[in-house]
Every structure is written in structure tokens, then in C-alpha cells.
Amino acid sequence: MSSLSRELVFLILQFLDEEKFKETVHKLEQESGFFFNMKYFEDQVQAGEWDDVERYLSGFTKVEDNRYSMKIFFEIRKQKYLEALDRQDRAKAVEILVKDLKVFASFNEDLFKEITQLLTLDNFRQNEQLSKYGDTKSARNIMLVELKKLIEANPLFRDKLTFPAFKASRLRTLINQSLNWQHQLCKNPRPNPDIKTLFTDHTCASSNGTRVGPPTNTPLAGPVPKPGVFPPLGGHGPFQSVVSPPPSAIAGWMSSANPSMPHAAVAAAPPGLVQAPSSAPFLKHPRTPPLAGPGMEYQTADSEHLMKRLRAGQPDEVSFSGSTHAPNIYSPDDLPKTVVRSLSQGSNVMSLDFHPQQQTVLLVGTNVGDISIWEVGSRERLALKTFKVWEISACSMPFQVDAHTGGVNDIAFAHPNKQLCIVTCGDDKTIKVWDAVGGRRLYTFEGHEAPVYSVCPHYKENIQFIFSTAIDGKIKAWLYDSLGSRVDYDAPGLWCTTMAYSADGTRLFSCGTSKEGESHLVEWNESEGAIKRTYSGFRKRSLGVVQFDTTKNRFLAAGDEFQIKFWDMDNTNMLTYTDADGGLPVVRLLYTNSGLAVLALASNAVHKLWKWQRSERNPSGKSSASSVPQLWQPNNGALMSNDLNDAKPNDDSVACIALSKNDSYVMSASGGKVSLFNMMTFKVMTTFMPPPPAATYLAFHPQDNNIIAIGMEDSTIQIYNVRVDEVKTKLKGHQTRITGLAFSQSLNILVSSGADAQASLGRIEIFFIYTYAFLG
């Protein structure tokens, strides 16, 4: 195979890994024999997946290739043989001896005889050379150290242990470059080429004299391309042109407004507003027009339109014409599963908006009043200041304004009357519009009776307007005049709400959370101003205000339970969800007893395990500040997840976790049943003790993993035998829930502590764990 073909394999490996085709990645590694993934190999060995281990090795070497290879296969098969003996599985041990180990008899007959004699012993540790053999986990780790040395010394693995260094998404970049080149060869190149397939060369269809929409953009392959060249290739789906949204019924919303609205005198708006067949989109998404409508002109060819907001790393502009929807050619597989960019803001993010022309420039507002400007492609923060307006090209500060009395809750770009503006809202119950060039305040809209939570500048046809929502649940609409609000409606939940249109501007959605934590995601009937569809799938009590967005004219996405949840717009039931590498609040955290890993129990009842790997900087593989542990999961993809208590979904005080002395088992609870998991496979061994009362603290007996002390919410301590599934005794003495348990390693006592709800102090009790006598 030529060097270029070899490099193509590496590009494909990178692509498969980025797209999470894990099994396919390792299959290609094995079949090509170009890259030996030591991390995958170690994981398989530690999991005892011996067939997979040998199958993977077979892509790089055979038993008879050299002495290093022979030693590698021998150590693996010997370990498999000893584990069968340790399980007292004599039949399996004989099978391994005959099928796997006999091949080595011709090279060392005495060694083979000695291995065979182990079958005659009650415990193979009676053999002097195996007397120090520990448990299975430690034996595998010791063997791995030896295997790694043999692999590194084996000449067949030379130049195969390090993956070549090149930029991320390199295959996508090369495809983009090819498409750009093909586009330059087109006789009539269009500014916004329409990709239908990669199977044939690209050619631009004739525009037939019609106006071609401006180029779209996606961030997956880097910065915004120059006009007239091919846009970067996104993760999924074709690139299609964007044209003006179809008209719909703003009149229905405006004319049927609440007659008791405080600005009833201006409800009879100018004829152009009431009669215009355009809908009133009232949400942040899109904050800026997708492109110029009739009567709107922009300053340069490069900024001819205001692009829609970046949507979770995926493009959401698709073709539409009139009121006809583009065909939904997307599937749930198109939904984003991985984080494309992570930016560390430093304080809680309250609002986001992308620059209308430079779409990789992100404006971020925080809960402490900071406003940052980020370049998303390079992850560089261009500025961090209190509310100021920046000239992006020079990154200088032309002016500073005091926007609101109190907090600035939302900020967005707008382009009314051919003028680039910034719209803000705040705790002072007002919405303000600012000239983005000179900093002059152009409009102040008053009428809300509570702090304004969000704003959404938008336009339809020749009408430009702003929708706003306040924390009392009121939705109002404003034209760029001084005549007051045109709409006064109640949002579901009557608290914090945002709204968004589908990409083609034909369907309207809103999402909000009540003060009690109940979240509502709905679709609106624009002509009637009424709710058309309500979506289900939120937890009963959301931990914060749920944020949402729309994409590809088909999907809705919302953040809930530290996950991103997805809905098909036409189905009220949740479609799927992803963690998206998000950080879950950890309510319990502990080191493993071996010092090789860290185990966490998150607030969503899911366990996370991080392991330190052996490296030159950390040869012991134990916990170290000089190296970063890696998130570990068994190859079966299983998660260790507890039952939750629906009656107390947000009560972290009942979360508890404990590890057995040999790190083989973890026991935990998150308000529901107590679960016992196998740490190697993440499989649940058993569950017991459903609430009430809930378990609040757990402890393994130091000499017997089957004996567990369980502190309860009702102040009792139960001594439970897992093997017979029976509570042996119940200890009493505390007045409040149990907050701590500890067995003595030498004395036969159990020490416990309980919470004092009034003084916030603990009371310590001591119990004899064999006689169960209360010492007082």
C-alpha cells in the first residue's frame, strides 16, 4: 500500500473516532495493522475479554512470528487459564490447556507439564512460583505491565504505537477544499451552492435569472468562508439556499390581544401592521433576520444579510419557498452528539448572541454583569468588560453606556431601518435599543411590570419588531416607535420564558420554567395566539430555567437534567437525549482503595469512574497531580445508575456511596433503592431496601463484603447481609438521619453520627457490631 493510501486510512480512523464509531475504529485498526491502540488493548485485558484481545493482536502479529510475540500470547493464555482455575472451573481450564497452551509445548515441554500439574492442586497458589498471585484485578494489572514492555520491544509494532499528529477533522477539511476547487470550475458559480451528494462532482445549476440567496455558514470545519466559495462541509446533511420566509399571520396575534392590556389605546396599530400577512415571531431565535427582506438594504456584499444564530455546532438553514416545507431529509442520527467547542466563561452565562456578519464572534452576558466577546473558532476571548460595545475589527472600545438600573438580563443584535443596533433588557423592567456605532440610545420601551427576562428582535416582510418576556410570564411585542406594546399574553408557567421559530420561519415554539421548577415546551398557533402542541419529557422539577432551540425545521432541543433532550416537532414525546460531555454536579466523590481511580456519584444518579493510566510521567499508574485521569467505561457501554426518589428529586442529602475493600463492588443510593454494582462490568448485582425511609449512608464490613451497614433517613442503622438478602439487626440510638458510619479495622465496633436538625451538630454513637450492644 502506498504512503498516501496509508495516510488515508489514518484520516478515516480519525473520522470514525470523531463520529463515535468505536467498534469500527478498532476493527479498522486491526485489519489495516497500521496503528496499535494501546489504550483499547489495556481496557480489553482489564475487562478479561480474551477473545477480543487475541483477535485484535492477530492484526499485528501471530504466535510464531518472534519470541516477543510468543511471550505475549503465552502470558495472555496463561492468565486466562489461571482465572479459570481460580473460579474452580476445571472444564474450562482443561479446554484452555488443550486449545490454547498446548502450542507452546513444542518450545518448552517442561513448562507445559508444570502448567498441566496445576490441575491437580486444590489451589494453584500452592505452587511456589504462584504463591504471591493476588486477586484477578491485580494479576491483570501486573501482566499488563509486562505485556506493554513486550509490545514496545517487538519490532513488528515499531512505528505502530503512536497515532500521527494532524489537525482535527482533517478529512472534512480536505473534502471542503475539493468542493471549493470544484466550485471554482463551475461556469456559473452560485454564492450559495446546494450540495446534494458527494458521490459525483459538484456543478452549479443555472439560476434562471432569479436572485440567489447569500451563502450560509457552519462552524464545524473552521472560520466563515469568503463569499463565492464553497461553505465548509457540516457534520450531516446538504447545504441548501435560504430565501425569504413565507408570510403568516401577525394580525391574528395583534388583533386578538387581551382587551385589558395597559396600552389599549394603541392596539389599533397602523394599517401596515394589522393588515400585513406576516407572523410576529417573539423569541431570541433567530435574533437577527436570516437575510434581507423587501425594503431592507445592507452596507456591503459581505454583510448583505444577518445570519441566524449558531445552533449547537450544526447548521439549521434549509431551503423553503412560499409556505411549502422543504422535505425532512434528516434523521435522529443527524442530531449533535458531541461538544464541538467548550469556552470557560468563569461565571454563570445568562444570554448569548452571535455577531450578525462575523458569525464566529460570540457575545456572552453573565449573571454578574460581565460581557465577553469570544472568537469561537480559536477559543480566544477577545474582550471581558462591563457593558460596552466593541468595534470587532480593531477590538477597541468606542464607547461605554450604563444600560440599565440593575442587571442586564439579555442582549441581542438588530438591524432596524438599515442601522446596526443592540437591544438590551434588564431588571428595571425596560427594553432599550442602542446605536451600535455611536452608543446613542434610540428607543426605550416601557410597559412591563416585572424585570424583563429576554428579548427577540426580528422582522417579517417590511415590519420590524421586538418581542420581550418578563419574569411574571408576560409576553409583549414592540414596534420601533413610541406607541407602546402591541401584544399582552401569558406564557405557560408564568415565569422565565424564551421563544423560537423553526429555521424556515413557519412554526413558533416557546420554552419556559415556572418558579416551582415545572418546564413547558409548546408550539403556538400564530393565527389564534393559542397553544397548539405541548411536549413531554421534562423532569418533574427542573433544577433551573430550561433553555431550548430549534434546528433543521424538524428538531427541538432543550437542556434538562444536565442533558440535551431532543424532540421531533411533530411528536410530543421525547425523541432522544445526550450528555454532550456536559459537567454533572457531583454529590459524592471518593478515591478507590487501590489509589488507581476516582469514583463520583452525580446528582442525576449516574456514576462516573476516572482511572489514571501508566505513562512515563506516572509509571505506577496511581493517582498523581502530574497526570490527568481518563473517564473509563466498560466496552459494553453500561452505566451504573441508581433509582431516584420521585418524591425528593433534588435532595442531595440522601445520596450515598461506598466501595468494597478490594474495589470490586460499589454500593450506592440516590434516594431510591440501594444498588450493588460490579466495578469491572458496571452491571447491577442486586437492588434492595426501597424507600421510605431512604438510605443516607453506607459502609462495607472490612472483612466481609456481604455485610453492609446502612444508615437510614429515619435515624436507624440496618445491618444487612447481601448474600441471604436479609436485615440481620436494626440499631437505634439516634434522633435524626444518619450522616456517617465507620467500621473499626481492628475492634469489633461500628461508629455512627447523626444530624441534629436544630443545632446542625452531630451526635456520635458506638455499637458493638457482633453483639450489637449499644454503648450510649
Disulfide bonds with the S-S distance in Angstrom:
none
